[in-house]
Amino acid sequence: MRIVGCKRTIIARIGAALGFVCGVMGLLGALTNHTWKLGPEGWFEGGILLALISMFALLDGTFSFQRDRAARP
């Protein structure tokens, strides 16, 4: 049995978790007025971008899995 989209789903879930962690770090850094090389805004925006890319990868994996499932007799 071939599972299409499983690898993309796992990668997307890991990316979403990392994006959430980056976003929380940026938010906490901004609230406590810490200065970092990237800056709190950079961490927060990077986390948002990573989470969005992960969501697109998750949707792509879901659609490819459904397409493969519908193509089977």
Phi and psi in degrees as GROMACS dihedral restraints (atoms count N, CA, C in turn):
[ dihedral_restraints ]
;  ai    aj    ak    al  type     phi  dphi    fc
    3     4     5     6     1  -101.0    20    10
    4     5     6     7     1   128.4    20    10
    6     7     8     9     1  -108.4    20    10
    7     8     9    10     1   108.8    20    10
    9    10    11    12     1   -94.1    20    10
   10    11    12    13     1   135.2    20    10
   12    13    14    15     1    90.8    20    10
   13    14    15    16     1    -5.8    20    10
   15    16    17    18     1   -68.2    20    10
   16    17    18    19     1   -42.7    20    10
   18    19    20    21     1   -65.2    20    10
   19    20    21    22     1   -42.4    20    10
   21    22    23    24     1   -63.9    20    10
   22    23    24    25     1   -36.5    20    10
   24    25    26    27     1   -66.3    20    10
   25    26    27    28     1   -43.0    20    10
   27    28    29    30     1   -64.8    20    10
   28    29    30    31     1   -45.4    20    10
   30    31    32    33     1   -62.2    20    10
   31    32    33    34     1   -39.9    20    10
   33    34    35    36     1   -66.3    20    10
   34    35    36    37     1   -38.7    20    10
   36    37    38    39     1   -67.0    20    10
   37    38    39    40     1   -40.1    20    10
   39    40    41    42     1   -65.1    20    10
   40    41    42    43     1   -43.0    20    10
   42    43    44    45     1   -63.3    20    10
   43    44    45    46     1   -38.8    20    10
   45    46    47    48     1   -65.8    20    10
   46    47    48    49     1   -39.5    20    10
   48    49    50    51     1   -65.7    20    10
   49    50    51    52     1   -42.2    20    10
   51    52    53    54     1   -65.9    20    10
   52    53    54    55     1   -37.9    20    10
   54    55    56    57     1   -63.9    20    10
   55    56    57    58     1   -39.9    20    10
   57    58    59    60     1   -63.9    20    10
   58    59    60    61     1   -42.6    20    10
   60    61    62    63     1   -63.9    20    10
   61    62    63    64     1   -43.9    20    10
   63    64    65    66     1   -62.7    20    10
   64    65    66    67     1   -42.6    20    10
   66    67    68    69     1   -63.1    20    10
   67    68    69    70     1   -41.7    20    10
   69    70    71    72     1   -67.1    20    10
   70    71    72    73     1   -39.8    20    10
   72    73    74    75     1   -62.3    20    10
   73    74    75    76     1   -42.9    20    10
   75    76    77    78     1   -64.7    20    10
   76    77    78    79     1   -40.8    20    10
   78    79    80    81     1   -65.5    20    10
   79    80    81    82     1   -44.4    20    10
   81    82    83    84     1   -66.4    20    10
   82    83    84    85     1   -37.9    20    10
   84    85    86    87     1   -64.9    20    10
   85    86    87    88     1   -37.2    20    10
   87    88    89    90     1   -71.4    20    10
   88    89    90    91     1   -38.1    20    10
   90    91    92    93     1   -70.4    20    10
   91    92    93    94     1   -31.4    20    10
   93    94    95    96     1   -97.5    20    10
   94    95    96    97     1     4.3    20    10
   96    97    98    99     1    59.1    20    10
   97    98    99   100     1    39.3    20    10
   99   100   101   102     1   -82.4    20    10
  100   101   102   103     1   147.1    20    10
  102   103   104   105     1  -108.8    20    10
  103   104   105   106     1   126.4    20    10
  105   106   107   108     1  -123.0    20    10
  106   107   108   109     1   167.8    20    10
  108   109   110   111     1   -62.0    20    10
  109   110   111   112     1   -43.9    20    10
  111   112   113   114     1   -81.3    20    10
  112   113   114   115     1   -24.9    20    10
  114   115   116   117     1    85.9    20    10
  115   116   117   118     1   151.3    20    10
  117   118   119   120     1   -61.2    20    10
  118   119   120   121     1   -35.5    20    10
  120   121   122   123     1   -66.2    20    10
  121   122   123   124     1   -37.5    20    10
  123   124   125   126     1   -65.4    20    10
  124   125   126   127     1   -41.8    20    10
  126   127   128   129     1   -65.3    20    10
  127   128   129   130     1   -41.4    20    10
  129   130   131   132     1   -67.5    20    10
  130   131   132   133     1   -46.5    20    10
  132   133   134   135     1   -67.4    20    10
  133   134   135   136     1   -36.8    20    10
  135   136   137   138     1   -64.0    20    10
  136   137   138   139     1   -38.8    20    10
  138   139   140   141     1   -65.6    20    10
  139   140   141   142     1   -40.2    20    10
  141   142   143   144     1   -64.3    20    10
  142   143   144   145     1   -44.5    20    10
  144   145   146   147     1   -63.0    20    10
  145   146   147   148     1   -44.0    20    10
  147   148   149   150     1   -63.2    20    10
  148   149   150   151     1   -40.1    20    10
  150   151   152   153     1   -66.7    20    10
  151   152   153   154     1   -39.1    20    10
  153   154   155   156     1   -65.6    20    10
  154   155   156   157     1   -44.2    20    10
  156   157   158   159     1   -62.6    20    10
  157   158   159   160     1   -38.6    20    10
  159   160   161   162     1   -65.3    20    10
  160   161   162   163     1   -39.0    20    10
  162   163   164   165     1   -64.9    20    10
  163   164   165   166     1   -39.4    20    10
  165   166   167   168     1   -64.5    20    10
  166   167   168   169     1   -40.6    20    10
  168   169   170   171     1   -65.4    20    10
  169   170   171   172     1   -38.3    20    10
  171   172   173   174     1   -65.1    20    10
  172   173   174   175     1   -43.7    20    10
  174   175   176   177     1   -64.7    20    10
  175   176   177   178     1   -39.4    20    10
  177   178   179   180     1   -63.8    20    10
  178   179   180   181     1   -42.7    20    10
  180   181   182   183     1   -64.3    20    10
  181   182   183   184     1   -37.9    20    10
  183   184   185   186     1   -65.5    20    10
  184   185   186   187     1   -45.3    20    10
  186   187   188   189     1   -66.0    20    10
  187   188   189   190     1   -38.6    20    10
  189   190   191   192     1   -69.1    20    10
  190   191   192   193     1   -34.9    20    10
  192   193   194   195     1   -64.9    20    10
  193   194   195   196     1   -44.2    20    10
  195   196   197   198     1   -66.2    20    10
  196   197   198   199     1   -38.3    20    10
  198   199   200   201     1   -64.2    20    10
  199   200   201   202     1   -42.2    20    10
  201   202   203   204     1   -66.5    20    10
  202   203   204   205     1   -37.7    20    10
  204   205   206   207     1   -66.8    20    10
  205   206   207   208     1   -39.5    20    10
  207   208   209   210     1   -72.8    20    10
  208   209   210   211     1   -26.5    20    10
  210   211   212   213     1   -77.3    20    10
  211   212   213   214     1   -20.6    20    10
  213   214   215   216     1   -73.9    20    10
  214   215   216   217     1   142.8    20    10
